[in-house]
């Protein structure tokens, strides 16, 4: 009997970062967003910076950069999953404080 191997989604490390491909070899772009949604279980009832209860988001302390399906900041898929689902790496912030944290980060990189 000639059994066909089941093809599944694959995450590969490239020079740009981690990239996920589907069964047909096409590059996936929304997989990081789906993975980040797993960290929503750590969402608290108020912002850890200002105390507001509106427009709450999750901030990952260890940066997980990704655009167009390419992830930087993790060397393997397992490490990325650990970073996203680790409660110690997650912080509840309102949208304003979250934007402020990222603006401060960007300004430090420019200087």
Backbone as CSV, one residue per row, in Angstrom:
resi,resn,N_x,N_y,N_z,CA_x,CA_y,CA_z,C_x,C_y,C_z
1,UNK,0.824,-1.180,0.000,0.000,0.000,0.000,0.868,1.244,0.000
2,UNK,0.421,2.199,-0.748,1.153,3.455,-0.851,0.386,4.533,-0.084
3,UNK,0.874,4.855,1.115,0.195,5.858,1.928,0.797,7.229,1.667
4,UNK,-0.079,8.198,1.520,0.376,9.574,1.351,0.606,10.190,2.725
5,UNK,1.663,10.958,2.827,1.914,11.679,4.064,0.962,12.853,4.161
6,UNK,0.435,13.054,5.360,-0.427,14.219,5.572,0.446,15.449,5.697
7,UNK,0.134,16.445,4.907,0.866,17.703,5.006,0.137,18.595,5.982
8,UNK,0.878,19.328,6.771,0.271,20.238,7.727,0.978,21.575,7.687
9,UNK,0.415,22.501,8.418,1.029,23.820,8.475,2.411,23.713,9.100
10,UNK,3.341,24.455,8.550,4.733,24.384,8.993,5.233,25.782,9.310
11,UNK,5.961,25.894,10.417,6.618,27.151,10.765,8.094,26.976,10.485
12,UNK,8.649,27.875,9.678,10.068,27.794,9.319,10.788,29.049,9.780
13,UNK,12.023,28.872,10.184,12.849,30.013,10.537,13.547,30.480,9.274
14,UNK,13.376,31.756,8.949,14.019,32.337,7.773,14.934,33.464,8.240
15,UNK,15.633,34.071,7.320,16.513,35.192,7.693,15.719,36.376,8.214
16,UNK,14.430,36.480,7.854,13.575,37.572,8.314,12.926,37.286,9.671
17,UNK,12.764,36.019,10.033,12.097,35.638,11.275,11.331,34.349,11.060
18,UNK,10.340,34.085,11.923,9.519,32.891,11.786,8.391,33.147,10.795
19,UNK,8.161,32.184,9.901,7.118,32.296,8.890,6.331,30.990,8.891
20,UNK,5.010,31.087,8.807,4.168,29.888,8.778,3.605,29.686,7.378
21,UNK,3.667,28.439,6.919,3.168,28.068,5.594,2.044,27.056,5.747
22,UNK,1.057,27.122,4.857,-0.033,26.159,4.911,0.330,24.882,4.162
23,UNK,-0.628,23.970,4.047,-0.387,22.666,3.429,0.075,22.765,1.982
24,UNK,-0.338,23.823,1.299,0.030,23.992,-0.106,1.307,24.795,-0.286
25,UNK,1.935,25.177,0.827,3.178,25.930,0.736,2.989,27.432,0.637
26,UNK,1.756,27.886,0.828,1.494,29.322,0.779,1.742,29.946,2.145
27,UNK,2.263,31.138,2.135,2.597,31.848,3.367,1.333,32.369,4.051
28,UNK,1.208,32.118,5.364,0.064,32.587,6.133,0.411,33.923,6.784
29,UNK,-0.564,34.817,6.847,-0.283,36.147,7.390,-0.999,36.432,8.702
30,UNK,-2.060,35.696,9.042,-2.837,36.028,10.240,-2.582,35.082,11.405
31,UNK,-1.611,34.231,11.319,-1.392,33.231,12.362,-0.880,33.830,13.661
32,UNK,-0.134,34.919,13.603,0.394,35.545,14.816,-0.749,36.171,15.606
33,UNK,-1.671,36.811,14.918,-2.824,37.422,15.578,-3.641,36.355,16.297
34,UNK,-3.860,35.234,15.646,-4.620,34.145,16.271,-3.893,33.614,17.502
35,UNK,-2.591,33.527,17.435,-1.797,33.050,18.563,-1.839,34.044,19.722
36,UNK,-1.761,35.333,19.410,-1.789,36.355,20.458,-3.129,36.370,21.198
37,UNK,-4.209,35.958,20.529,-5.525,35.947,21.174,-5.550,34.995,22.367
38,UNK,-4.658,34.015,22.390,-4.601,33.076,23.512,-4.215,33.786,24.801
39,UNK,-3.523,34.904,24.716,-3.084,35.612,25.918,-4.199,36.465,26.518
40,UNK,-5.349,36.543,25.871,-6.448,37.363,26.398,-6.988,36.829,27.718
41,UNK,-6.708,35.576,28.022,-7.184,35.017,29.286,-6.517,35.704,30.482
42,UNK,-5.416,36.417,30.242,-4.714,37.118,31.305,-5.227,38.543,31.505
43,UNK,-6.209,38.941,30.715,-6.745,40.299,30.789,-7.375,40.545,32.163
44,UNK,-6.922,41.581,32.822,-7.445,41.929,34.149,-8.558,42.960,33.998
45,UNK,-9.174,43.346,35.111,-10.337,44.234,35.038,-9.998,45.716,34.996
46,UNK,-8.699,46.079,35.126,-8.327,47.491,35.008,-6.889,47.627,34.509
47,UNK,-6.583,48.790,33.970,-5.256,49.100,33.447,-4.249,49.103,34.603
48,UNK,-3.121,48.450,34.407,-2.100,48.376,35.452,-1.316,49.682,35.595
49,UNK,-1.454,50.601,34.652,-0.764,51.888,34.725,-1.648,52.977,35.335
50,UNK,-2.820,53.204,34.743,-3.649,54.334,35.180,-4.907,53.920,35.938
51,UNK,-5.291,52.661,35.892,-6.442,52.176,36.652,-7.783,52.260,35.958
52,UNK,-7.830,52.755,34.725,-9.107,52.843,34.013,-9.632,51.442,33.684
53,UNK,-10.923,51.345,33.424,-11.536,50.047,33.113,-12.029,49.979,31.669
54,UNK,-11.694,50.953,30.854,-12.179,50.996,29.471,-11.050,50.769,28.474
55,UNK,-11.398,50.195,27.320,-10.465,49.954,26.209,-9.213,49.189,26.652
56,UNK,-9.403,48.085,27.356,-8.270,47.309,27.874,-7.675,46.406,26.802
57,UNK,-6.357,46.300,26.811,-5.624,45.453,25.870,-4.535,44.690,26.628
58,UNK,-3.949,43.734,25.942,-2.814,42.986,26.502,-1.540,43.537,25.892
59,UNK,-0.568,43.820,26.738,0.755,44.250,26.278,1.741,43.142,26.619
60,UNK,2.547,42.744,25.641,3.589,41.745,25.876,4.888,42.473,26.201
61,UNK,5.421,42.227,27.391,6.621,42.926,27.857,7.817,42.593,26.979
62,UNK,8.002,41.309,26.676,9.060,40.923,25.746,8.461,41.077,24.359
63,UNK,9.060,41.916,23.581,8.471,42.324,22.306,8.306,41.154,21.344
64,UNK,7.127,41.080,20.760,6.828,40.100,19.713,6.488,40.910,18.479
65,UNK,7.457,41.073,17.620,7.254,41.891,16.431,6.812,41.002,15.282
66,UNK,5.866,41.469,14.545,5.425,40.689,13.400,4.674,41.539,12.410
67,UNK,4.950,41.304,11.151,4.179,41.962,10.107,4.159,41.040,8.905
68,UNK,3.025,40.970,8.254,2.852,40.144,7.073,3.206,38.682,7.339
69,UNK,2.924,38.218,8.565,3.131,36.814,8.888,4.539,36.436,9.275
70,UNK,5.454,37.405,9.370,6.833,37.128,9.776,7.017,37.606,11.204
71,UNK,7.513,36.728,12.066,7.687,37.069,13.480,9.161,37.205,13.807
72,UNK,9.495,38.281,14.498,10.860,38.474,14.982,10.797,38.509,16.499
73,UNK,11.852,38.112,17.149,11.875,38.117,18.602,11.780,36.735,19.197
74,UNK,11.564,35.707,18.378,11.525,34.322,18.848,12.331,33.471,17.877
75,UNK,13.080,32.518,18.418,13.923,31.700,17.542,13.235,30.419,17.080
76,UNK,12.113,30.055,17.716,11.375,28.857,17.291,9.890,29.064,17.593
77,UNK,9.073,28.210,17.007,7.640,28.295,17.236,7.319,28.029,18.702
78,UNK,7.982,27.055,19.299,7.750,26.737,20.709,8.076,27.927,21.606
79,UNK,9.167,28.615,21.311,9.533,29.794,22.098,8.482,30.890,21.937
80,UNK,7.970,31.061,20.723,6.937,32.062,20.472,5.672,31.750,21.267
81,UNK,5.270,30.492,21.284,4.081,30.094,22.042,4.293,30.369,23.526
82,UNK,5.484,30.054,24.035,5.785,30.332,25.445,5.719,31.831,25.735
83,UNK,6.238,32.653,24.835,6.231,34.108,25.036,4.803,34.649,25.064
84,UNK,3.972,34.154,24.164,2.610,34.668,24.037,1.728,34.195,25.187
85,UNK,1.916,32.965,25.627,1.016,32.394,26.628,1.562,32.460,28.051
86,UNK,2.690,33.127,28.257,3.269,33.258,29.584,2.660,34.471,30.289
87,UNK,2.014,34.235,31.413,1.340,35.322,32.125,2.317,36.397,32.594
88,UNK,3.550,36.020,32.900,4.538,36.992,33.366,4.952,37.961,32.253
89,UNK,4.741,37.557,30.996,5.086,38.409,29.860,3.919,39.318,29.458
90,UNK,2.747,39.146,30.093,1.554,39.903,29.718,1.197,40.929,30.776
91,UNK,0.735,42.071,30.293,0.363,43.171,31.170,-0.920,43.800,30.625
92,UNK,-1.888,44.103,31.485,-3.129,44.726,31.055,-2.954,46.246,31.036
93,UNK,-3.172,46.835,29.862,-3.074,48.287,29.700,-4.273,48.784,28.919
94,UNK,-4.678,50.032,29.173,-5.703,50.644,28.333,-5.037,51.054,27.016
95,UNK,-5.819,51.365,26.031,-5.291,51.707,24.706,-4.323,52.890,24.784
96,UNK,-4.646,53.908,25.576,-3.793,55.101,25.670,-2.425,54.762,26.275
97,UNK,-2.430,54.016,27.383,-1.164,53.632,28.031,-0.354,52.696,27.134
98,UNK,-1.047,51.807,26.423,-0.378,50.882,25.516,0.342,51.654,24.408
99,UNK,-0.358,52.622,23.831,0.260,53.452,22.789,1.455,54.215,23.339
100,UNK,1.317,54.724,24.567,2.402,55.473,25.196,3.635,54.591,25.408
101,UNK,3.421,53.356,25.864,4.541,52.423,26.071,5.267,52.178,24.755
102,UNK,4.514,51.967,23.679,5.144,51.702,22.384,5.827,52.947,21.820
103,UNK,5.278,54.121,22.063,5.926,55.357,21.616,7.244,55.566,22.346
104,UNK,7.278,55.276,23.635,8.516,55.390,24.413,9.557,54.423,23.869
105,UNK,9.131,53.195,23.557,10.051,52.191,22.993,10.632,52.667,21.668
106,UNK,9.747,53.199,20.799,10.203,53.662,19.482,11.200,54.804,19.626
107,UNK,10.912,55.728,20.530,11.812,56.870,20.737,13.172,56.427,21.264
108,UNK,13.207,55.407,22.113,14.490,54.909,22.622,15.308,54.281,21.513
109,UNK,14.652,53.606,20.575,15.369,52.972,19.468,15.945,54.004,18.523
110,UNK,15.254,55.131,18.355,15.717,56.174,17.446,16.942,56.885,18.008
111,UNK,16.966,57.107,19.314,18.054,57.859,19.936,19.352,57.115,19.919
